[in-house]
Every structure is written in structure tokens, then in C-alpha cells.
Amino acid sequence: LDVRERAECVGTGVVPGARVLPFSELSGAVRAGELDDFRSTAVYTVCASGERSSQAAVRLAKVFGFKDVTTVRGGMRAWLAEGLPT
């Protein structure tokens, strides 16, 4: 789950298979049931550096009851530095 703003994804790409859902829209999307299929599966959150994705992971787990949430340490900066695909 990529929680960057959509404009931030331009030029850097997105982790393959990730859904872009800006942090500012996260709570509304969860309340609307848009992420219900992921409540009991592993969810990985990513942003540019790891700050928003950490906040998103905490919110998903503690506020909304998602079972298995992990943030990608270092965010997309670290992902790209490792040469991983986008």
C-alpha cells in the first residue's frame, strides 16, 4: 500500500502490485470498506522515506484492526537505492 500522494509517484514509480492510496485518504477508504479484503492478510505500507507509512501501519493495525501490517523501512528511497523494481 503506497501512501504517497499520487504526484509523488510520478518519476519514481510504484512497487509492483502496490495500490496507491494517499495517507490523506486512508481512513476514508478503510471506513468505506475499500481495504476489507486485506484485513487478514499481510499488508506492507510504503511512502517516500518511511514516516507516513509508519503512521499508516499504526493506524491500520491499532485503529482499524488489520492483523499483519509492516512498513517498508526507508520507504521508496531505500527501495530505489537497492535497485528493486518499480
KEFITOR-647363 format. One record per residue: residue number from 1; residue in one letter; chain; z, y, x of N, C-alpha, C in turn. Coordinates in steps of 0.001 Angstrom, whole numbers. Example, Ala and Ser with C-alpha at 12.3 -4.5 7.8 and 13.67 -1.06 7.14 Angstrom:
KEFITOR-647363
<r k="1" r="a" c="A" n_zz="7800" n_yy="-5690" n_xx="13190" ca_zz="7800" ca_yy="-4500" ca_xx="12300" c_zz="7800" c_yy="-3300" c_xx="13200"/>
<r k="2" r="s" c="A" n_zz="7080" n_yy="-2250" n_xx="12850" ca_zz="7140" ca_yy="-1060" ca_xx="13670" c_zz="7870" c_yy="30" c_xx="12900"/>
end
This chain:
KEFITOR-647363
<r k="1" r="l" c="A" n_zz="0" n_yy="-1165" n_xx="863" ca_zz="0" ca_yy="0" ca_xx="0" c_zz="0" c_yy="1222" c_xx="906"/>
<r k="2" r="d" c="A" n_zz="-1097" n_yy="1943" n_xx="916" ca_zz="-1241" ca_yy="3138" ca_xx="1758" c_zz="-776" c_yy="4335" c_xx="949"/>
<r k="3" r="v" c="A" n_zz="327" n_yy="4956" n_xx="1349" ca_zz="913" ca_yy="6043" ca_xx="570" c_zz="527" c_yy="7433" c_xx="1081"/>
<r k="4" r="r" c="A" n_zz="-514" n_yy="7490" n_xx="1934" ca_zz="-1017" ca_yy="8795" ca_xx="2366" c_zz="-1785" c_yy="9446" c_xx="1227"/>
<r k="5" r="e" c="A" n_zz="-1944" n_yy="10757" n_xx="1312" ca_zz="-2826" ca_yy="11445" ca_xx="373" c_zz="-4249" c_yy="10976" c_xx="660"/>
<r k="6" r="r" c="A" n_zz="-5072" n_yy="10930" n_xx="-356" ca_zz="-6432" ca_yy="10404" ca_xx="-192" c_zz="-7211" c_yy="11126" c_xx="907"/>
<r k="7" r="a" c="A" n_zz="-7046" n_yy="12435" n_xx="1011" ca_zz="-7760" ca_yy="13211" ca_xx="2034" c_zz="-7365" c_yy="12791" c_xx="3445"/>
<r k="8" r="e" c="A" n_zz="-6139" n_yy="12290" n_xx="3619" ca_zz="-5683" ca_yy="11840" ca_xx="4938" c_zz="-6412" c_yy="10570" c_xx="5386"/>
<r k="9" r="c" c="A" n_zz="-6954" n_yy="9830" n_xx="4459" ca_zz="-7614" ca_yy="8564" ca_xx="4777" c_zz="-9030" c_yy="8777" c_xx="5319"/>
<r k="10" r="v" c="A" n_zz="-9590" n_yy="9936" n_xx="5038" ca_zz="-10945" ca_yy="10243" ca_xx="5499" c_zz="-10915" c_yy="10375" c_xx="7019"/>
<r k="11" r="g" c="A" n_zz="-11770" n_yy="9650" n_xx="7669" ca_zz="-11857" ca_yy="9715" ca_xx="9126" c_zz="-10995" c_yy="8695" c_xx="9845"/>
<r k="12" r="t" c="A" n_zz="-9895" n_yy="8271" n_xx="9233" ca_zz="-9044" ca_yy="7274" ca_xx="9881" c_zz="-9210" c_yy="5899" c_xx="9250"/>
<r k="13" r="g" c="A" n_zz="-9702" n_yy="5870" n_xx="8023" ca_zz="-9865" ca_yy="4605" ca_xx="7335" c_zz="-8569" c_yy="4105" c_xx="6731"/>
<r k="14" r="v" c="A" n_zz="-8640" n_yy="2901" n_xx="6187" ca_zz="-7533" ca_yy="2279" ca_xx="5474" c_zz="-7421" c_yy="836" c_xx="5959"/>
<r k="15" r="v" c="A" n_zz="-6219" n_yy="311" n_xx="6008" ca_zz="-6006" ca_yy="-1092" ca_xx="6358" c_zz="-6805" c_yy="-1951" c_xx="5368"/>
<r k="16" r="p" c="A" n_zz="-7588" n_yy="-2921" n_xx="5847" ca_zz="-8364" ca_yy="-3767" ca_xx="4935" c_zz="-7473" c_yy="-4402" c_xx="3860"/>
<r k="17" r="g" c="A" n_zz="-7904" n_yy="-4270" n_xx="2616" ca_zz="-7162" ca_yy="-4845" ca_xx="1494" c_zz="-6076" c_yy="-3947" c_xx="934"/>
<r k="18" r="a" c="A" n_zz="-5828" n_yy="-2810" n_xx="1582" ca_zz="-4772" ca_yy="-1916" ca_xx="1111" c_zz="-5251" c_yy="-1092" c_xx="-76"/>
<r k="19" r="r" c="A" n_zz="-4329" n_yy="-779" n_xx="-930" ca_zz="-4600" ca_yy="131" ca_xx="-2040" c_zz="-4045" c_yy="1495" c_xx="-1651"/>
<r k="20" r="v" c="A" n_zz="-4837" n_yy="2543" n_xx="-1832" ca_zz="-4366" ca_yy="3905" ca_xx="-1564" c_zz="-3682" c_yy="4415" c_xx="-2825"/>
<r k="21" r="l" c="A" n_zz="-2402" n_yy="4720" n_xx="-2688" ca_zz="-1604" ca_yy="5275" ca_xx="-3779" c_zz="-676" c_yy="6309" c_xx="-3157"/>
<r k="22" r="p" c="A" n_zz="-1055" n_yy="7581" n_xx="-3217" ca_zz="-240" ca_yy="8607" ca_xx="-2569" c_zz="1230" c_yy="8550" c_xx="-2986"/>
<r k="23" r="f" c="A" n_zz="2103" n_yy="8826" n_xx="-2032" ca_zz="3545" ca_yy="8808" ca_xx="-2285" c_zz="3890" c_yy="9666" c_xx="-3497"/>
<r k="24" r="s" c="A" n_zz="3206" n_yy="10790" n_xx="-3651" ca_zz="3481" ca_yy="11702" ca_xx="-4767" c_zz="3166" c_yy="11068" c_xx="-6125"/>
<r k="25" r="e" c="A" n_zz="2388" n_yy="9999" n_xx="-6146" ca_zz="2013" ca_yy="9326" ca_xx="-7387" c_zz="2712" c_yy="7980" c_xx="-7562"/>
<r k="26" r="l" c="A" n_zz="3504" n_yy="7572" n_xx="-6585" ca_zz="4085" ca_yy="6224" ca_xx="-6561" c_zz="4965" c_yy="5932" c_xx="-7774"/>
<r k="27" r="s" c="A" n_zz="5940" n_yy="6766" n_xx="-8040" ca_zz="6875" ca_yy="6485" ca_xx="-9136" c_zz="6164" c_yy="6399" c_xx="-10475"/>
<r k="28" r="g" c="A" n_zz="5227" n_yy="7306" n_xx="-10722" ca_zz="4480" ca_yy="7277" ca_xx="-11980" c_zz="3661" c_yy="6006" c_xx="-12129"/>
<r k="29" r="a" c="A" n_zz="3053" n_yy="5560" n_xx="-11034" ca_zz="2248" ca_yy="4335" ca_xx="-11069" c_zz="3119" c_yy="3119" c_xx="-11354"/>
<r k="30" r="v" c="A" n_zz="4300" n_yy="3072" n_xx="-10739" ca_zz="5208" ca_yy="1944" ca_xx="-10986" c_zz="5669" c_yy="1961" c_xx="-12438"/>
<r k="31" r="r" c="A" n_zz="6059" n_yy="3129" n_xx="-12926" ca_zz="6507" ca_yy="3233" ca_xx="-14327" c_zz="5405" c_yy="2851" c_xx="-15303"/>
<r k="32" r="a" c="A" n_zz="4160" n_yy="3119" n_xx="-14939" ca_zz="3020" ca_yy="2781" ca_xx="-15798" c_zz="2628" c_yy="1309" c_xx="-15682"/>
<r k="33" r="g" c="A" n_zz="3293" n_yy="575" n_xx="-14810" ca_zz="3013" ca_yy="-852" ca_xx="-14672" c_zz="1857" c_yy="-1190" c_xx="-13753"/>
<r k="34" r="e" c="A" n_zz="1348" n_yy="-198" n_xx="-13023" ca_zz="180" ca_yy="-424" ca_xx="-12175" c_zz="449" c_yy="-1370" c_xx="-11001"/>
<r k="35" r="l" c="A" n_zz="1708" n_yy="-1560" n_xx="-10633" ca_zz="2034" ca_yy="-2430" ca_xx="-9493" c_zz="2828" c_yy="-3668" c_xx="-9916"/>
<r k="36" r="d" c="A" n_zz="2871" n_yy="-3940" n_xx="-11202" ca_zz="3664" ca_yy="-5077" ca_xx="-11687" c_zz="3275" c_yy="-6401" c_xx="-11043"/>
<r k="37" r="d" c="A" n_zz="2015" n_yy="-6596" n_xx="-10724" ca_zz="1565" ca_yy="-7857" ca_xx="-10115" c_zz="2153" c_yy="-8071" c_xx="-8726"/>
<r k="38" r="f" c="A" n_zz="2695" n_yy="-7023" n_xx="-8123" ca_zz="3206" ca_yy="-7108" ca_xx="-6755" c_zz="4732" c_yy="-7167" c_xx="-6677"/>
<r k="39" r="r" c="A" n_zz="5404" n_yy="-7187" n_xx="-7796" ca_zz="6879" ca_yy="-7148" ca_xx="-7796" c_zz="7511" c_yy="-8326" c_xx="-7059"/>
<r k="40" r="s" c="A" n_zz="6868" n_yy="-9481" n_xx="-7100" ca_zz="7479" ca_yy="-10662" ca_xx="-6473" c_zz="6666" c_yy="-11181" c_xx="-5285"/>
<r k="41" r="t" c="A" n_zz="5762" n_yy="-10352" n_xx="-4768" ca_zz="5000" ca_yy="-10736" ca_xx="-3579" c_zz="5322" c_yy="-9768" c_xx="-2448"/>
<r k="42" r="a" c="A" n_zz="4907" n_yy="-10103" n_xx="-1254" ca_zz="5134" ca_yy="-9218" ca_xx="-105" c_zz="4289" c_yy="-7955" c_xx="-251"/>
<r k="43" r="v" c="A" n_zz="4933" n_yy="-6812" n_xx="-78" ca_zz="4259" ca_yy="-5520" ca_xx="-129" c_zz="4513" c_yy="-4826" c_xx="1203"/>
<r k="44" r="y" c="A" n_zz="3456" n_yy="-4355" n_xx="1834" ca_zz="3559" ca_yy="-3605" ca_xx="3083" c_zz="3151" c_yy="-2172" c_xx="2791"/>
<r k="45" r="t" c="A" n_zz="3982" n_yy="-1226" n_xx="3205" ca_zz="3666" ca_yy="181" ca_xx="2988" c_zz="3273" c_yy="811" c_xx="4314"/>
<r k="46" r="v" c="A" n_zz="2296" n_yy="1731" n_xx="4259" ca_zz="1829" ca_yy="2411" ca_xx="5460" c_zz="1514" c_yy="3858" c_xx="5110"/>
<r k="47" r="c" c="A" n_zz="1729" n_yy="4749" n_xx="6071" ca_zz="1335" ca_yy="6152" ca_xx="5953" c_zz="809" c_yy="6574" c_xx="7319"/>
<r k="48" r="a" c="A" n_zz="820" n_yy="7842" n_xx="7622" ca_zz="302" ca_yy="8299" ca_xx="8916" c_zz="1217" c_yy="7896" c_xx="10065"/>
<r k="49" r="s" c="A" n_zz="2540" n_yy="8108" n_xx="9900" ca_zz="3460" ca_yy="7880" ca_xx="11015" c_zz="4610" c_yy="6929" c_xx="10705"/>
<r k="50" r="g" c="A" n_zz="4830" n_yy="6636" n_xx="9457" ca_zz="5911" ca_yy="5733" ca_xx="9077" c_zz="6999" c_yy="6357" c_xx="8238"/>
<r k="51" r="e" c="A" n_zz="7027" n_yy="7683" n_xx="8134" ca_zz="8097" ca_yy="8332" ca_xx="7370" c_zz="7959" c_yy="8136" c_xx="5867"/>
<r k="52" r="r" c="A" n_zz="6833" n_yy="8515" n_xx="5311" ca_zz="6640" ca_yy="8353" ca_xx="3860" c_zz="6626" c_yy="6889" c_xx="3456"/>
<r k="53" r="s" c="A" n_zz="6045" n_yy="6040" n_xx="4316" ca_zz="6002" ca_yy="4623" ca_xx="3960" c_zz="7405" c_yy="4025" c_xx="3951"/>
<r k="54" r="s" c="A" n_zz="8289" n_yy="4510" n_xx="4814" ca_zz="9686" ca_yy="4053" ca_xx="4790" c_zz="10361" c_yy="4491" c_xx="3494"/>
<r k="55" r="q" c="A" n_zz="10118" n_yy="5730" n_xx="3099" ca_zz="10681" ca_yy="6223" ca_xx="1842" c_zz="10121" c_yy="5436" c_xx="659"/>
<r k="56" r="a" c="A" n_zz="8833" n_yy="5132" n_xx="706" ca_zz="8205" ca_yy="4361" ca_xx="-367" c_zz="8803" c_yy="2958" c_xx="-436"/>
<r k="57" r="a" c="A" n_zz="9022" n_yy="2336" n_xx="718" ca_zz="9590" ca_yy="987" ca_xx="748" c_zz="10985" c_yy="968" c_xx="130"/>
<r k="58" r="v" c="A" n_zz="11797" n_yy="1948" n_xx="480" ca_zz="13153" ca_yy="2035" ca_xx="-81" c_zz="13081" c_yy="2242" c_xx="-1589"/>
<r k="59" r="r" c="A" n_zz="12213" n_yy="3135" n_xx="-2015" ca_zz="12085" ca_yy="3410" ca_xx="-3453" c_zz="11625" c_yy="2161" c_xx="-4208"/>
<r k="60" r="l" c="A" n_zz="10621" n_yy="1472" n_xx="-3676" ca_zz="10123" ca_yy="273" ca_xx="-4347" c_zz="11208" c_yy="-799" c_xx="-4461"/>
<r k="61" r="a" c="A" n_zz="11955" n_yy="-998" n_xx="-3380" ca_zz="12974" ca_yy="-2054" ca_xx="-3373" c_zz="14222" c_yy="-1669" c_xx="-4160"/>
<r k="62" r="k" c="A" n_zz="14784" n_yy="-522" n_xx="-3864" ca_zz="16089" ca_yy="-164" ca_xx="-4445" c_zz="16010" c_yy="452" c_xx="-5830"/>
<r k="63" r="v" c="A" n_zz="14983" n_yy="1228" n_xx="-6086" ca_zz="14884" ca_yy="1882" ca_xx="-7386" c_zz="14124" c_yy="1010" c_xx="-8386"/>
<r k="64" r="f" c="A" n_zz="13033" n_yy="379" n_xx="-7920" ca_zz="12173" ca_yy="-348" ca_xx="-8838" c_zz="12286" c_yy="-1860" c_xx="-8741"/>
<r k="65" r="g" c="A" n_zz="13104" n_yy="-2391" n_xx="-7833" ca_zz="13391" ca_yy="-3818" ca_xx="-7807" c_zz="12333" c_yy="-4732" c_xx="-7215"/>
<r k="66" r="f" c="A" n_zz="11443" n_yy="-4194" n_xx="-6393" ca_zz="10478" ca_yy="-5058" ca_xx="-5720" c_zz="11237" c_yy="-5944" c_xx="-4733"/>
<r k="67" r="k" c="A" n_zz="10821" n_yy="-7210" n_xx="-4620" ca_zz="11597" ca_yy="-8204" ca_xx="-3872" c_zz="11381" c_yy="-8194" c_xx="-2364"/>
<r k="68" r="d" c="A" n_zz="10159" n_yy="-7926" n_xx="-1904" ca_zz="9837" ca_yy="-8083" ca_xx="-482" c_zz="8960" c_yy="-6922" c_xx="-30"/>
<r k="69" r="v" c="A" n_zz="9588" n_yy="-5856" n_xx="479" ca_zz="8858" ca_yy="-4655" ca_xx="877" c_zz="9130" c_yy="-4360" c_xx="2349"/>
<r k="70" r="t" c="A" n_zz="8063" n_yy="-4147" n_xx="3105" ca_zz="8153" ca_yy="-3860" ca_xx="4540" c_zz="7268" c_yy="-2674" c_xx="4853"/>
<r k="71" r="t" c="A" n_zz="7729" n_yy="-1802" n_xx="5730" ca_zz="6889" ca_yy="-690" ca_xx="6157" c_zz="6226" c_yy="-1031" c_xx="7486"/>
<r k="72" r="v" c="A" n_zz="5012" n_yy="-562" n_xx="7671" ca_zz="4293" ca_yy="-768" ca_xx="8927" c_zz="4834" c_yy="251" c_xx="9919"/>
<r k="73" r="r" c="A" n_zz="5577" n_yy="-223" n_xx="10883" ca_zz="6223" ca_yy="663" ca_xx="11861" c_zz="5179" c_yy="1476" c_xx="12633"/>
<r k="74" r="g" c="A" n_zz="5363" n_yy="2781" n_xx="12650" ca_zz="4447" ca_yy="3664" ca_xx="13368" c_zz="3245" c_yy="4099" c_xx="12557"/>
<r k="75" r="g" c="A" n_zz="3078" n_yy="3532" n_xx="11364" ca_zz="2020" ca_yy="3930" ca_xx="10455" c_zz="615" c_yy="3694" c_xx="10985"/>
<r k="76" r="m" c="A" n_zz="-324" n_yy="4445" n_xx="10433" ca_zz="-1726" ca_yy="4296" ca_xx="10821" c_zz="-1954" c_yy="4713" c_xx="12271"/>
<r k="77" r="r" c="A" n_zz="-1145" n_yy="5619" n_xx="12779" ca_zz="-1295" ca_yy="5994" ca_xx="14192" c_zz="-1109" c_yy="4775" c_xx="15082"/>
<r k="78" r="a" c="A" n_zz="-73" n_yy="4004" n_xx="14821" ca_zz="186" ca_yy="2798" ca_xx="15611" c_zz="-887" c_yy="1738" c_xx="15336"/>
<r k="79" r="w" c="A" n_zz="-1288" n_yy="1599" n_xx="14091" ca_zz="-2317" ca_yy="628" ca_xx="13704" c_zz="-3598" c_yy="880" c_xx="14482"/>
<r k="80" r="l" c="A" n_zz="-4036" n_yy="2131" n_xx="14489" ca_zz="-5265" ca_yy="2502" ca_xx="15177" c_zz="-5109" c_yy="2384" c_xx="16699"/>
<r k="81" r="a" c="A" n_zz="-3935" n_yy="2740" n_xx="17227" ca_zz="-3690" ca_yy="2639" ca_xx="18662" c_zz="-3788" c_yy="1201" c_xx="19153"/>
<r k="82" r="e" c="A" n_zz="-3460" n_yy="257" n_xx="18267" ca_zz="-3554" ca_yy="-1168" ca_xx="18597" c_zz="-4974" c_yy="-1698" c_xx="18456"/>
<r k="83" r="g" c="A" n_zz="-5881" n_yy="-854" n_xx="17951" ca_zz="-7267" ca_yy="-1273" ca_xx="17779" c_zz="-7481" c_yy="-2192" c_xx="16601"/>
<r k="84" r="l" c="A" n_zz="-6578" n_yy="-2158" n_xx="15632" ca_zz="-6689" ca_yy="-3019" ca_xx="14455" c_zz="-7761" c_yy="-2476" c_xx="13505"/>
<r k="85" r="p" c="A" n_zz="-8338" n_yy="-3321" n_xx="12675" ca_zz="-9478" ca_yy="-2908" ca_xx="11847" c_zz="-9113" c_yy="-1973" c_xx="10697"/>
<r k="86" r="t" c="A" n_zz="-10078" n_yy="-1143" n_xx="10335" ca_zz="-9953" ca_yy="-302" ca_xx="9134" c_zz="-11204" c_yy="-454" c_xx="8308"/>
end
